[in-house]
């Protein structure tokens, strides 16, 4: 499943995958705020495999010089 929402300077996206036979699960969420000279973004990932679970949190800045 994938979905998203964009409004003016905001963007939010979610993707979620579940594999029934292997019971693998992957979830990814992203949030972005756009300004005139830069973008701020954050994301969260959850990955679950039979061998382990991972939870990753990220954030960043993208500069656009004029």
Secondary structure, 3 states (H helix, E strand, C coil): CEEEEEECCEEEEEEEEEECCCCEEEEEEEEEEECCCEEEEEEEEEEEECCEEEEEEEEEEEECCC
